[in-house]
Amino acid sequence: MGNKDSAAGGARVAVVTGASRGIGAQIAKALADQGRHVVLVARNRERLEAVQQEIGADKSSVAACDVSDGEALAQVIDQVVTDHKRLDILVNNAGITRDNLLLRMTDAEFDDVILTNLRSAFIACRAALRPMMRGKWGRIINIGSVAGNTGNSGQANYAAAKAGLIGLTKSLAKEMAAKKITANVVAPGFIETDMTAELPEQVRAGVLTVTPMRRYGQPQEIASAVAYLASEDAGFITGQVLTVDGGLTMS
Ligand code: NDP
């Protein structure tokens, strides 16, 4: 795989949402290692600045934003294009869980997850397409979940959002295929982050018994898959779901 991708007119510019910690922070680092300028998006500015320090202020910038606020998110994308005159890579990674059995799930628990995990991707993709079309190149990677394929007890909201991301991504892939803009989903299994640290101990232990590799994945292992799909070498891959789950859902 060609590591240092180049583009006429300077470094390719990437936006990564949910880049303040966990999987998103590792994705941002992996893209910066490929020579991209990375715009780090999440709510917590302090944590974003800590990630920026690790990457280097010359290789990254910070845009604090709540992605469930569609107008604010579209403004962030527009500002990136104004500042850098381009946008090449978009990684929609920001995500939350609000777990509850469907019987007890509130409207707010459903809506929060749909707004943050699914609608945000639609808004960001829509805002990113024109600059990508102008650049005649683009990579969109949406972070799904194995739950989007399998469903999960207690996660009707989350699984619906992640399944929705697959439909969104495949539709977008078809619309943009002729424009050299690819769109793919990376679907993680259980990965060691704050999100899975919140799970009850019994569930955490159960993960090891159902995952054939008998371990949690590391955020870097998702980041490598994203970096590949964002590379020049992945130009003929579009509309795919790349599952990275230690064998959890192989059939
Ligand atoms: P974390 O909880 O560790 O991190 C979530 C990230 O999303 C943070 O950077 C957080 O930043 C950001 N975020 C959350 N809500 C918002 C919001 N409203 N606006 C902007 N940013 C937001 O999660 P992971 O790193 O584990 O998960 C990353 C992605 O991977 C998610 O989409 C998740 O669904 C998916 N995934 C994770 C799995 C796992 O096992 N960990 C498994 C399958 C999928 P801040 O709080 O600063 O806003």
Boltz pocket constraint, residues with backbone or C-beta under 6 A from the ligand:
constraints:
  - pocket:
      binder: B
      contacts: [[A, 17], [A, 18], [A, 19], [A, 20], [A, 21], [A, 22], [A, 23], [A, 24], [A, 41], [A, 42], [A, 43], [A, 44], [A, 45], [A, 47], [A, 65], [A, 66], [A, 67], [A, 68], [A, 92], [A, 93], [A, 94], [A, 95], [A, 96], [A, 116], [A, 143], [A, 144], [A, 145], [A, 146], [A, 187], [A, 188], [A, 189], [A, 190], [A, 191], [A, 192], [A, 193], [A, 194], [A, 195], [A, 196]]
      max_distance: 6.0
